[in-house]
Amino acid sequence: MKKKLIEAPLYYWEEKSYMMVIPNKPDEEILKKGIDRLKANKEFSIIETNYDVKGYIEVQIEYDKKRYEVGFYLGDICVPEYYLTHHFFFDREEKESLLNAKKAVTIFMEFGNDSKKSFHLQLKIATTLVPDLIGVMDESGEKMMPKKWVLMTAESKTLPSARDLFTVQAVQGKHNKVWLHTHGLCRCHLTELEILDSDQEHFEQHYNLLSTYAMYLIDKNGSVNPFESAYIGRLINGYPVVVTCKSWTEGILEYKKLKLGGEKDRREGHNSKTSIVFLYKSEEDEQGDVLSKVSLYDELWGENPLFFFSDEETERMRELARERFAYVKEQFKTKENTILIKIGLPLKEKGKFEHIWFELIEIKGNKFKAKLTQEPYDIPDIHTGYEAWYQLNDVTDWIIYTKEMAISPNNAYLLEKKM
């Protein structure tokens, strides 16, 4: 008889969201000054302050008609170097400053029902408490966030992407095996997600699947059950990608002779609220809860499998592209840059649009002229090379190609001058 596996209780960084704000020059008055700045901030209200709570300061904050209990304290910090290797960009000087940091203000809070709004609030609190910050370590998400990104995101009217709330880590084992797992979802009142038995050849496709599924669950704010099915993509042959998950205590029983991500690898972690992702191959399998491993589709991913954005993420991207369109106008002055703008073209069916890429060729005030770079799928009257004038409300996304890199609304902080 097999030993029954038991899910461990949540760790402290899973129950609440923990961020460590690294000041440029920490001093003994940093918390007192920070409280004064919190009280002066017009974006939220301090309802109550308690200075004698187990060695930390606790405040009640009212933000957007919701109340949050937030604690913070000054303590030691040691930044793991691998935290600096995620999708954010850090220059050499920035990395050295963060790796040499000794003190940080830790901010912890329980997320409300809207995880993106809670995350956004925590960033606002961070920049208010420590305006001279050099970076923020997201302990719950196991990543470091650069100063310019934190400041720009905290000031933004648009919420952060669900993608900013978690990381996907890849652990490599023997025989090219890879174990993918998330960090940051438990604080969103969700389960962490994993893909077992991946490998070096296919882990990028599995990584994209895991990220898409995690974003979908965050965007739905608890309105969907992660243990039911979700249609999140399409393979090169048009076959649907329908995913579900099982708690790790049940899911690993689907694997025989598991070498990586098994019970032995979970003695020090990855043993609380975390679930393994599976596929449903058909409606019959879904109805009968017949699970298939993600590796089943390894020969069908192709170079560009199609993963879907949720309606919530599509709208967020549109709002952010418009909010940060000033960067497009500024970078258009540099003639070496190439700028693409995604335009939402109306279809015959009311309320439906085809979102398609144009190249920016001229700007006049609040209008711009652009040239179509690809053939539309559902609009027969225009073709590649078609030119027309548009305005900001038509924009759904943009990319600026400079000599050094590609800039999108999400990483526009890279265009900010040194702070």
C-alpha positions in Angstrom: 0.0 0.0 0.0 1.4 3.4 -1.0 2.1 6.0 1.6 -0.5 8.7 1.6 1.0 12.1 0.6 0.0 15.1 2.7 -0.1 18.7 1.6 1.9 21.0 3.9 0.4 24.3 5.4 1.1 27.5 3.5 4.4 29.2 4.2 4.4 32.8 5.4 5.3 34.2 2.0 2.4 32.2 0.5 -0.2 33.3 3.0 0.7 37.0 2.4 2.6 39.0 -0.2 6.1 39.9 1.0 8.2 42.6 -0.6 11.6 44.0 0.6 12.2 47.6 -0.4 16.0 48.4 -0.6 16.8 52.0 0.3 19.8 53.9 -1.2 20.8 55.1 2.3 18.9 53.4 5.2 18.8 55.3 8.4 17.1 54.9 11.8 14.4 57.4 11.0 13.3 55.7 7.8 10.1 54.1 9.2 9.0 57.3 11.0 9.5 59.4 7.9 7.8 56.7 5.8 4.7 56.8 8.1 4.5 60.6 7.6 4.7 60.1 3.8 2.0 57.4 3.9 -0.3 59.8 5.8 0.3 62.5 3.2 -0.4 60.3 0.2 -3.7 61.3 -1.5 -4.1 57.9 -3.3 -5.1 56.1 -0.1 -6.0 56.8 3.5 -4.4 55.6 6.7 -7.3 54.5 9.0 -5.2 53.2 11.9 -1.6 52.8 13.0 -0.2 50.4 15.6 3.5 50.7 16.6 3.6 47.7 19.0 2.8 44.6 17.0 5.5 42.0 17.5 8.3 44.2 16.4 6.7 45.7 13.3 4.5 48.6 12.5 0.9 47.8 11.3 -1.4 50.1 9.5 -4.9 49.9 8.1 -5.1 51.4 4.6 -8.2 52.3 2.7 -7.7 52.1 -1.0 -10.4 52.2 -3.7 -13.1 51.6 -1.0 -11.4 48.5 0.3 -9.4 48.1 3.5 -6.0 46.4 3.8 -3.9 45.5 6.8 -0.3 46.2 6.0 2.8 45.5 8.1 6.4 46.7 7.7 9.7 46.7 9.5 13.4 47.4 8.8 15.6 44.4 8.7 18.5 42.6 7.0 18.5 41.5 3.4 20.7 39.3 1.1 19.7 39.3 -2.5 20.2 36.0 -4.3 22.0 36.5 -7.6 19.6 34.3 -9.5 16.8 36.8 -8.7 18.5 39.2 -11.1 18.2 36.8 -14.1 14.5 37.0 -14.8 12.8 39.1 -17.6 13.8 42.4 -16.1 16.9 44.2 -17.2 19.6 45.3 -14.7 22.8 47.1 -15.7 26.1 46.2 -14.0 26.1 49.1 -11.5 22.5 48.3 -10.5 23.3 44.7 -10.0 26.3 45.5 -7.8 24.3 47.9 -5.6 21.5 45.3 -5.1 23.9 42.4 -4.4 25.8 44.5 -1.8 22.6 45.7 -0.1 22.4 45.0 3.7 19.1 46.6 4.8 15.6 46.7 3.5 12.1 47.7 4.6 9.9 44.6 4.4 6.2 45.2 3.5 3.7 42.4 3.9 0.0 42.3 3.3 -2.8 39.9 2.5 -4.2 40.4 -1.0 -7.8 41.2 -1.6 -10.1 39.7 -4.2 -8.4 41.6 -7.0 -4.8 40.4 -6.9 -3.5 42.8 -9.5 -5.0 45.8 -7.6 -3.5 44.5 -4.4 -0.1 44.1 -6.0 -0.3 47.6 -7.5 -1.2 49.0 -4.0 1.8 47.3 -2.5 4.1 48.9 -5.1 2.5 52.3 -4.3 3.2 51.7 -0.6 6.8 50.7 -1.3 7.5 53.9 -3.3 5.9 56.1 -0.7 7.7 54.5 2.3 11.1 54.5 0.5 11.2 57.1 -2.3 15.0 56.7 -2.7 14.7 52.9 -3.3 17.2 51.1 -5.5 15.1 48.1 -6.1 12.3 45.9 -4.6 12.7 42.2 -3.9 9.5 40.3 -4.3 10.0 37.6 -1.8 6.7 35.9 -2.6 7.4 35.9 -6.3 11.1 35.1 -5.9 12.4 37.9 -8.2 14.0 41.4 -8.0 12.1 44.3 -9.6 14.3 47.2 -10.8 13.8 50.8 -9.5 12.6 52.4 -12.8 10.1 49.6 -13.4 8.7 49.9 -9.8 8.4 53.7 -10.0 6.7 53.7 -13.4 4.3 50.9 -12.5 3.4 52.4 -9.2 2.5 55.7 -10.9 0.6 54.1 -13.7 -3.2 54.4 -14.0 -3.2 51.0 -15.6 -2.9 47.9 -13.4 0.2 45.6 -13.7 -0.1 42.5 -15.9 -0.9 39.2 -14.2 2.5 38.2 -15.5 4.1 40.5 -13.0 2.7 38.7 -10.0 4.5 35.4 -10.4 7.7 33.7 -11.8 8.2 30.4 -13.5 11.4 28.6 -12.5 13.0 25.7 -14.3 15.0 23.1 -12.3 17.2 20.9 -14.4 17.8 17.3 -13.5 19.6 14.3 -15.0 19.0 13.2 -18.6 17.9 16.7 -19.7 14.8 16.5 -17.5 13.3 19.9 -16.4 10.8 20.6 -13.6 8.8 23.8 -14.1 7.0 25.5 -11.2 5.6 28.9 -10.3 6.1 31.2 -7.3 3.7 34.0 -6.4 0.3 32.4 -7.1 -0.6 31.3 -3.5 -0.7 35.0 -2.3 -3.4 35.5 -5.0 -5.5 32.8 -3.2 -4.7 30.3 -6.0 -2.6 27.2 -6.2 1.0 27.3 -7.5 1.3 25.4 -10.8 3.9 22.9 -12.1 4.8 20.8 -15.2 6.6 17.6 -14.5 8.8 15.5 -16.8 9.6 18.4 -19.2 12.9 18.4 -21.0 15.4 20.9 -22.5 13.9 20.5 -26.0 10.4 21.4 -25.1 10.5 23.4 -21.8 10.1 26.7 -23.6 6.7 25.7 -24.9 5.8 24.2 -21.5 6.9 27.5 -19.9 4.6 29.5 -22.2 1.7 27.1 -21.4 2.3 27.4 -17.7 2.6 31.2 -17.8 -0.6 31.6 -19.9 -2.6 29.3 -17.6 -1.3 31.3 -14.5 -2.2 34.6 -16.1 -5.7 33.3 -17.0 -6.3 32.2 -13.4 -5.2 35.6 -11.9 -7.2 37.6 -14.5 -10.4 35.7 -13.5 -10.0 36.8 -9.9 -11.2 33.5 -8.5 -14.3 33.2 -10.7 -13.0 30.0 -12.3 -12.0 26.7 -10.6 -8.4 25.8 -11.5 -9.2 22.1 -11.0 -11.8 22.3 -13.8 -10.8 22.7 -17.5 -9.6 25.8 -19.3 -9.2 26.3 -23.1 -6.0 28.4 -23.4 -4.5 27.7 -26.8 -4.3 26.0 -30.1 -1.7 23.7 -31.7 -0.3 24.0 -35.2 -2.9 21.4 -36.4 -5.7 23.5 -34.9 -6.1 21.1 -32.0 -7.3 22.8 -28.8 -5.1 23.0 -25.7 -7.4 22.3 -22.8 -5.7 22.2 -19.4 -6.6 21.3 -15.8 -4.6 20.6 -12.7 -4.4 18.2 -9.7 -2.9 18.8 -6.3 0.7 17.5 -6.2 -0.3 14.8 -3.7 -2.6 13.3 -6.4 -0.8 14.4 -9.6 2.5 12.8 -9.0 0.7 9.4 -8.7 0.2 9.7 -12.5 3.9 9.4 -13.0 5.9 6.2 -12.6 9.6 6.3 -11.6 9.6 10.1 -11.4 13.2 11.3 -11.0 12.6 15.0 -10.7 9.8 16.7 -8.7 8.9 13.6 -6.7 8.3 13.3 -3.0 12.0 13.5 -2.1 12.4 16.8 -3.9 9.6 18.3 -1.8 10.9 17.8 1.7 12.1 21.5 2.0 9.4 23.1 -0.2 7.0 22.8 -3.1 4.9 20.7 -0.8 2.1 23.1 0.2 -0.6 24.4 -2.2 0.9 23.5 -5.5 -0.7 21.6 -8.4 0.5 19.7 -11.5 -0.9 20.7 -14.9 -2.4 18.1 -17.2 -4.3 18.0 -20.5 -7.7 16.8 -21.6 -7.4 15.3 -25.1 -11.1 15.2 -25.8 -14.6 16.0 -24.4 -14.9 12.4 -23.4 -11.6 12.6 -21.4 -12.8 15.8 -19.8 -16.2 14.2 -18.8 -14.4 11.1 -17.5 -11.5 13.1 -15.9 -9.0 11.1 -17.9 -5.7 13.0 -17.6 -2.9 13.3 -20.2 0.6 14.6 -19.5 1.6 17.9 -21.1 4.5 16.0 -23.0 1.8 14.3 -25.0 1.7 17.3 -27.4 5.5 17.7 -27.7 5.6 17.0 -31.4 2.7 19.3 -32.1 3.8 22.6 -30.6 5.6 23.8 -33.7 7.6 27.1 -33.6 4.6 29.3 -32.8 1.8 27.5 -30.9 -1.1 29.9 -30.3 -1.8 30.8 -26.6 -4.7 33.1 -25.8 -4.7 36.3 -23.8 -7.8 36.7 -21.6 -10.2 39.5 -22.4 -9.0 41.2 -19.2 -5.3 41.1 -20.3 -6.2 42.3 -23.8 -8.0 45.4 -22.4 -5.2 46.0 -19.9 -2.6 46.0 -22.7 -4.7 48.4 -24.8 -5.0 50.8 -21.8 -1.3 50.7 -21.2 -0.3 51.2 -24.8 -2.4 54.4 -24.9 -1.2 55.6 -21.5 2.4 55.3 -22.6 2.0 56.4 -26.2 4.2 59.5 -25.4 7.2 57.2 -25.7 6.2 56.4 -29.3 6.0 60.1 -30.2 9.4 60.8 -28.6 11.2 57.8 -30.1 9.8 58.6 -33.6 12.0 61.6 -33.6 15.0 59.2 -33.9 14.9 58.2 -37.6 16.9 55.0 -37.0 14.1 53.6 -35.0 11.3 51.4 -36.5 8.0 51.6 -34.8 5.1 49.2 -35.2 1.6 50.0 -33.9 -1.2 47.5 -33.5 -4.5 48.9 -34.6 -8.0 47.5 -33.9 -9.8 47.4 -37.2 -13.6 47.0 -37.0 -15.2 44.0 -38.6 -18.7 43.7 -40.1 -19.9 42.0 -36.9 -20.7 44.8 -34.4 -18.3 45.1 -31.6 -15.7 42.8 -33.2 -12.2 43.9 -34.2 -9.1 42.4 -36.0 -6.0 43.6 -34.3 -3.2 44.0 -36.8 0.3 45.6 -37.1 1.1 48.8 -39.0 4.4 50.7 -39.4 4.3 54.3 -38.2 5.3 56.7 -41.0 4.0 60.1 -39.8 2.7 61.9 -36.8 0.6 65.2 -36.7 -0.6 66.3 -33.3 -2.9 63.6 -32.0 -3.2 61.7 -35.3 -0.7 59.4 -37.0 -0.3 57.8 -40.4 0.6 54.1 -40.6 1.2 51.5 -43.3 -0.2 47.9 -43.0 2.6 45.3 -42.6 0.6 42.1 -43.1 -2.5 40.7 -44.9 -5.7 40.9 -42.7 -7.5 37.7 -42.0 -11.1 39.0 -42.1 -10.9 42.3 -43.9 -10.9 41.7 -47.7 -10.8 45.4 -48.8 -7.3 46.3 -47.6 -3.9 44.6 -48.2 -0.2 44.9 -47.2 1.1 48.4 -47.8 -2.3 50.1 -47.3 -1.9 53.5 -45.6 -4.3 55.4 -43.5 -4.6 58.0 -40.6 -5.5 56.8 -37.1 -5.8 58.3 -33.6 -4.9 57.2 -30.1 -8.2 55.4 -29.5 -7.4 53.0 -32.4 -4.2 51.8 -30.7 -4.1 48.4 -29.0 -0.3 47.8 -28.7 3.1 49.1 -30.0 6.7 48.1 -30.4 9.7 50.4 -30.8 12.8 48.8 -32.4 15.9 50.8 -31.4 19.5 49.8 -32.3 19.8 48.2 -28.9 16.5 46.5 -28.2 12.8 46.2 -28.7 10.6 48.4 -26.4 7.0 47.6 -25.6 4.6 49.4 -23.2 5.5 46.8 -20.6 9.2 47.6 -20.6 9.1 51.3 -21.4 11.0 51.9 -18.2 14.1 51.1 -20.2 13.7 54.4 -22.0 13.7 56.4 -18.8 16.9 58.3 -18.1 19.1 57.3 -15.3 17.5 58.1 -11.9 
